[in-house]
Amino acid sequence: MTASDVTGKHIVITGGASGIGAETVTLLAQRKANVFFGDRNQKDGLALADSLKEKGLSASFFVVDVTDVESVSAFYKQATKTFGKIDVGLNNAGVDHDPARMLDVPDEDYHRNIAVNLTGVWLCMKQLLAHMVENNNGHIINLASIAGTSGAPMISAYSAAKHGVIGLTKSVAIEYARSNIRVNAVCPSFVQTPMVDHVMSGLNDRQRASLVNANPMKRLGKPEEIASAIAWLCSDESSFMTGHSVVLDGGLTA
Ligand SMILES: NC(=O)c1ccc[n+]([C@@H]2O[C@H](COP(=O)([O-])OP(=O)(O)OC[C@H]3O[C@@H](n4cnc5c(N)ncnc54)[C@H](O)[C@@H]3O)[C@@H](O)[C@H]2O)c1
């Protein structure tokens, strides 16, 4: 079986220091893409970039806070300086909040989820679109979630932000299809990453077991399973897909 070909593509990723982002940075670099990735976590970002470079792979790290318009602008400026042309932008940076019914979710958690998970994607998409319109070419991939396609009790603020990401993905895909720019989303269910470790740590054994057993496959997703799907999206094999989502959920929403 041959892997999706991303050789030589210039791919810019946010939230690349951990979890799905780090796995995707690694896989794309292994498949000979040129990866420029950012995160607000400088320590882990630099450590990942160094470990990839030691293996002779191409990946550069730059600190970014996706909620800060100036930081986002500096990030894409540096990416463009490094690459010249950006082929694919993956908007992956995200946060969650402690599981609770709405009345028990602090407003602060709501604002943080909207700022990172929705406004962050908006700001990054604007930078990417401006660049891609000039080149009359490009592909934007947004990390949404199945919490963005159906109700997600106990994580309402996260779910609201992810529904917003799906709305942006669909609307902007239609707006820019004639400019040869595609916009798609990826919607995983629970995947074994530090984000989900955090959610799990707030649950008791029975709740943890029922979360896993609710999935028809009776397991969580693996970061590499999400990264593989993203690699396919990054390749030209996905060329007729725009305005839609790849759902990776073990059959949970089937
Ligand atoms: N893990 C899951 O079960 C799951 C399921 C569906 C969707 N997702 C989405 O996938 C994406 C990656 O999640 P993950 O599970 O790998 O989480 P993670 O916590 O392991 O990684 C998220 C990364 O985003 C970075 N980040 C957070 N806020 C940032 C900011 N303001 N600016 C720049 N970087 C920032 C973090 O530092 C971290 O490195 C998120 O958008 C998440 O919502 C995850």
The ligand as an SDF file (V2000), in Angstrom:
LIG
                    3D

 44 48  0  0  0  0  0  0  0  0999 V2000
   -8.0170   14.6480   21.5080 N   0  0  0  0  0  0  0  0  0  0  0  0
   -9.2820   14.5550   21.1200 C   0  0  0  0  0  0  0  0  0  0  0  0
  -10.0240   13.6860   21.5670 O   0  0  0  0  0  0  0  0  0  0  0  0
   -9.8400   15.5220   20.0940 C   0  0  0  0  0  0  0  0  0  0  0  0
  -11.0690   15.1860   19.5260 C   0  0  0  0  0  0  0  0  0  0  0  0
  -11.6100   16.0480   18.5820 C   0  0  0  0  0  0  0  0  0  0  0  0
  -10.9360   17.1950   18.2250 C   0  0  0  0  0  0  0  0  0  0  0  0
   -9.7460   17.4930   18.8010 N   0  0  0  0  0  0  0  0  0  0  0  0
   -9.0790   18.7170   18.4070 C   0  0  0  0  0  0  0  0  0  0  0  0
   -7.7910   18.4110   17.9000 O   0  0  0  0  0  0  0  0  0  0  0  0
   -6.9100   19.5060   18.1450 C   0  0  0  0  0  0  0  0  0  0  0  0
   -5.6600   18.9990   18.8460 C   0  0  0  0  0  0  0  0  0  0  0  0
   -6.0460   18.4650   20.1090 O   0  0  0  0  0  0  0  0  0  0  0  0
   -5.1250   17.4800   20.9780 P   0  0  0  0  0  0  0  0  0  0  0  0
   -6.0250   16.4710   21.5510 O   0  0  0  0  0  0  0  0  0  0  0  0
   -3.9490   17.0640   20.2030 O   0  0  0  0  0  0  0  0  0  0  0  0
   -4.7410   18.4670   22.1720 O   0  0  0  0  0  0  0  0  0  0  0  0
   -3.3660   18.7900   22.9070 P   0  0  0  0  0  0  0  0  0  0  0  0
   -3.7620   19.5080   24.1410 O   0  0  0  0  0  0  0  0  0  0  0  0
   -2.5190   17.5720   23.0120 O   0  0  0  0  0  0  0  0  0  0  0  0
   -2.6620   19.7990   21.8710 O   0  0  0  0  0  0  0  0  0  0  0  0
   -3.1730   21.0710   21.6150 C   0  0  0  0  0  0  0  0  0  0  0  0
   -2.0190   22.0140   21.3390 C   0  0  0  0  0  0  0  0  0  0  0  0
   -2.5610   23.3160   21.0680 O   0  0  0  0  0  0  0  0  0  0  0  0
   -1.7210   24.2590   21.7090 C   0  0  0  0  0  0  0  0  0  0  0  0
   -2.4450   25.4990   21.9760 N   0  0  0  0  0  0  0  0  0  0  0  0
   -3.4560   25.7110   22.8370 C   0  0  0  0  0  0  0  0  0  0  0  0
   -3.8080   27.0030   22.8400 N   0  0  0  0  0  0  0  0  0  0  0  0
   -3.0040   27.6300   21.9610 C   0  0  0  0  0  0  0  0  0  0  0  0
   -2.8850   28.9760   21.5310 C   0  0  0  0  0  0  0  0  0  0  0  0
   -3.6640   29.9530   22.0440 N   0  0  0  0  0  0  0  0  0  0  0  0
   -1.9630   29.2710   20.5870 N   0  0  0  0  0  0  0  0  0  0  0  0
   -1.1620   28.3020   20.0780 C   0  0  0  0  0  0  0  0  0  0  0  0
   -1.2120   27.0090   20.4680 N   0  0  0  0  0  0  0  0  0  0  0  0
   -2.1360   26.6820   21.4040 C   0  0  0  0  0  0  0  0  0  0  0  0
   -1.2940   23.5770   23.0060 C   0  0  0  0  0  0  0  0  0  0  0  0
   -0.1460   24.1810   23.5740 O   0  0  0  0  0  0  0  0  0  0  0  0
   -1.0590   22.1590   22.5320 C   0  0  0  0  0  0  0  0  0  0  0  0
    0.2810   21.9570   22.1260 O   0  0  0  0  0  0  0  0  0  0  0  0
   -7.7090   20.5220   18.9650 C   0  0  0  0  0  0  0  0  0  0  0  0
   -8.2370   21.5080   18.1030 O   0  0  0  0  0  0  0  0  0  0  0  0
   -8.8170   19.6750   19.5450 C   0  0  0  0  0  0  0  0  0  0  0  0
   -9.9560   20.4410   19.8790 O   0  0  0  0  0  0  0  0  0  0  0  0
   -9.1670   16.6720   19.7370 C   0  0  0  0  0  0  0  0  0  0  0  0
  1  2  1  0
  2  3  2  0
  2  4  1  0
  4  5  1  0
  4 44  2  0
  5  6  2  0
  6  7  1  0
  7  8  2  0
  8  9  1  0
  8 44  1  0
  9 10  1  0
  9 42  1  0
 10 11  1  0
 11 12  1  0
 11 40  1  0
 12 13  1  0
 13 14  1  0
 14 15  2  0
 14 16  1  0
 14 17  1  0
 17 18  1  0
 18 19  2  0
 18 20  1  0
 18 21  1  0
 21 22  1  0
 22 23  1  0
 23 24  1  0
 23 38  1  0
 24 25  1  0
 25 26  1  0
 25 36  1  0
 26 27  1  0
 26 35  1  0
 27 28  2  0
 28 29  1  0
 29 30  1  0
 29 35  2  0
 30 31  1  0
 30 32  2  0
 32 33  1  0
 33 34  2  0
 34 35  1  0
 36 37  1  0
 36 38  1  0
 38 39  1  0
 40 41  1  0
 40 42  1  0
 42 43  1  0
M  CHG  2   8   1  16  -1
M  END
$$$$
